[in-house]
Structure formats: C-alpha cells, structure tokens
Amino acid sequence: MKLALIGGGGVRAPEFVRGALAFAADLDLQELWLMDDVPDRLAVIAPLCRQIVEGAGASFRLIETGDLDAALREADMIVTTIRVGLEAGRVLDERIALKYGVLGQETTGAGGFSMALRSIPALLRVAERAEILAPRAWTFNFTNPAGLVVQALHEAGFRRIVGICDSANTAQREIAAWAGLPVEAVKTEIFGLNHLSWTRRALAQGVDLLPRALADDAFIERTHLRFFGAALVRRIGMFLNEYLFYYYLRDEALRRIQAEELTRGEQIQMMNEELFARLRACQPDEVWSVYHAYHRRRDATYMAYAEADEARRSERSQAAYADIPALTQSEVGGYAGVALRAGLALLRDRPLRIGLNVPNQGAIHGMQPDDVVEVACEVDGRGIRPVYVGDVPEDPYLLMRAVKRYERLAAQAILQRDRALAVDALAAHPLIGSYPLARTLLDAYLEAHRPHVGAWH
C-alpha cells in the first residue's frame, strides 16, 4: 500500500508519520511519500520524519519529493494538507478582515474565503493528477477551509475526496473519557457543516450520555464548552463545535482577537520561523525535543483568546518534554487519526463510525443531496455512507442553510474566477452580511494574493 502526504513539509507531518506507524501493519503500508513544493521546509522536516520511522524499526519506506506526479502515481490513499502562501498568507487573511471590522479567522467568514481562494485552485490540480495517476485512491482533505474545499472539488466533478477535521469527533472523545469508556463504545450523532456542527446524541449501549455530561459542571470546564459558558451550552442542549464560538459569541470573539497583540497567524508565523531555524541548527539527537516543545506550545495557544481565565491560559502554555513513544491506534489524534482510521476502514474493510465531510445524500432534512455536510458516517470496504439524522432544530438549521448558501456561491465564484459571484458569497455570510463590505474585502484579498490567484473578471 502506498500513501501520499501532499504537504509533507508541513509542521504537522512528523505527527502524521507517528500516526502512520501505528496503522502500518494493518494497512500493509509499504511506502509513505512526503510531497511538498517548498524544498527548504521539506529538507528540514523529512529527516525528522525519517528519524521517527527508523527509530521505530518500521518496515515501510519514507520517500520525500517535490514531484507531485511521482507522489501520486499508483497511490492507494492520499492526504492533502497544504497552505498556499504559507503563514504570510494567513497573516494577510486575518489582518485584512480585522482592518474592516470583521472576524479574522482563517477558516470562518472572510478569512476562510481568502484561504479558499488559494487552496481550491491548488487542490484542483492535485485532484486532476490523482484521477489520472491514482484513480482508485481516496483523498482525505485537511486543507482548510475543509468543507468549502470539498464542496468545490465535488462541484468540479471529483467524487473520491472526503473532508476531514479532528473537531468533528471531539464530542465522541470527550464523552468517552468522561464516562470512562473506550472511544469506539460511544456513537455520536453529528450534524452541520465543517467548523459549524453540533452533536445532539452520544449513545453507549443504547443510552444517551450527552444530557448527563452537559449537566456536569466538571465536564463543561474540562472541555472547550467552557468557552461558551454552562448556561448557554445547556440552553442549546448539544455539544458545540468550538468554532461556533465565532457565531454565538461573535462580538466577544472579535473584541478579544482585536485586543491581542498578535493574530493567531502571526503567532504561528513566529513559532514556525523559530522552529525551522532551531531544527536547522541543532544536533540530530536534539531534533525531537525541539519539535516536541514546538508542538506542545502550538497546541497550548490554540484558541487561547477564548479562555476568559488568565490562569488557565498560563497553565495551557506549560510544555513538558517527552521521548518519541510509539503510539497505539487509539492514541493517534488530530487529522492523522481521522484519515488513517477512515483509510483503514475503506481499504481493509474495517467497519467504522466517524465524523466526516461528505455529500448529504438525504442524511439531514432540508439540505440538498450534494451539499457537503459534516455528519457521522459508516465506513467500510463498500464505501462511505452518512448516518441518517432527519430533522434538526430550527436555529442550527437556519444557520447551516445560510453558511451553505455562502459555500455554494463561494465554490462557484472561485471555480469561475467571478467577482460578482464572490461578492454575493461574502455578502451572504452571516459574519459579513453587507454588499459594500463584501466588495471591499474581495478587492483587498485579490490584490493581496495576486501572485497566487491571478486576475479575476
């Protein structure tokens, strides 16, 4: 089995490789290709990945390349995690949004649209080459904004692509930990869109554990639900995706982000520059400790502005060193865990229930069959089938419909490079909602990212 990681010079690649080690035997993994078109980064990340593989005594080959066709040729599974424009592009996305008084977040609203401007054309090229060189492969896309990207690729005619996001399965992990159960013992019912989803049931042996979990103050405090406050969570009565923070607490989120000295993108840019400089300079036996400290620090700062408690923010920032332990499959988290579990289910017929971004196909009432939604799916050797949800509460449904309207317009605007459609899309987004503002944002983003997006009509 050949696995291709497109974006293999990214800072998360070493964690993906650690995850692949846990699944290698069951997948019969023979080759793991790290492909990246930024050679300086690949030259730093690939040796660290090789050190991890060799230290584990793995039987598969690790191959780095800048040649997309070589990485894709006869691949059985493809994972895409790219960032066109690197961290500098993210900084522009966030700062331009904040300049005009709207949320600067890379996947939500204006910032998400700008990232899609760059992501979708690049991934279209990957999909076109994969269809020729690896027609039987499934592609798992983690490139943000993941749901909008997959919507656009499906509308362009590519079907064997699935959106993955670790946050879609957070409720399952958190409720299983709270109940002292294995993760696979909890079956969640998820509905929504990428970074806009709700979990309304969590079943274990036929019993819904979610109401009891939400009634427990300790459960809310130990999860990201504390960002929303217990009263709001209980009023809604569901486990909330953390990105709903930007919708349910929009004004507060904007105020806190504006109050930060640095945007999240600027933080990541500084951390990444420091990481690559240190990795280039350190001794081989220091590489993992440098990377591990970075990884812990980055995780600790994720959505830190959503923490109202300064003491908790400080506590999150404390990172501890660890050796390179072997992971079991159940310990593999993040996008790697989602992709590898789903890939194993498809390629080796290991039945699995997991949250993914796929066409609705009638799962959620009121959504179109080809609307890409975030929903629990049954996955096995026969394919991927969304779990039936039926009717959903009106408030989430109306928000889903509004954001999906934006996504459909945005996908067509980017595929057609059409300014008028793009303005319609941005104006339709609940976090923007203004035609003059939409035109201003679009002009600013097209100008800022001209080297990557070219001329539009």
Number of C-alpha atoms within 10 A of each C-alpha: 15 21 24 26 26 27 24 31 28 23 19 17 22 25 19 21 23 21 25 23 24 20 21 21 13 12 20 14 19 15 18 24 22 27 27 24 17 14 14 11 17 23 15 18 25 23 16 20 24 18 17 21 20 14 12 14 10 17 15 18 15 19 15 24 20 18 12 18 16 14 27 28 18 19 23 19 24 27 26 23 24 22 18 23 16 13 19 14 21 26 23 23 27 25 21 21 22 19 12 12 14 22 27 29 25 24 24 24 23 28 27 20 29 29 27 25 25 21 25 26 19 16 22 17 11 18 25 16 16 25 17 13 17 21 17 14 22 23 26 29 26 23 27 26 25 25 30 29 29 31 28 26 23 20 16 15 10 16 16 18 22 26 30 33 27 16 21 29 22 21 26 28 17 19 27 21 14 15 14 9 13 13 17 15 13 26 21 27 21 32 28 26 27 28 22 25 24 25 23 22 21 24 18 19 9 9 10 16 19 21 15 11 18 19 14 12 12 12 19 20 13 11 14 20 19 20 22 18 13 17 10 14 18 14 8 14 17 20 27 24 23 22 17 17 20 20 17 12 14 15 13 14 18 18 14 15 22 19 11 10 9 14 20 23 22 18 15 19 18 13 16 17 11 12 19 17 12 15 19 14 11 11 10 12 9 12 18 21 16 16 21 19 16 18 18 16 17 16 13 17 16 13 16 20 21 20 16 12 11 11 9 11 17 12 10 17 16 11 16 10 12 10 8 14 10 15 15 12 16 13 11 22 17 18 22 24 23 23 28 24 22 30 27 22 22 20 19 14 15 15 17 17 21 25 29 32 29 29 24 23 18 17 22 24 15 14 19 16 14 14 25 29 33 28 32 26 23 19 23 20 14 12 16 19 19 24 21 18 16 11 11 16 9 9 9 16 18 13 17 20 17 14 22 25 16 23 25 17 20 29 27 18 21 22 17 13 18 15 17 12 18 24 23 20 26 26 20 22 23 14 17 19 14 16 15 11 17 21 18 14 25 20 13 17 23 18 13 16 19 13 11 16 20 11 11 12 7
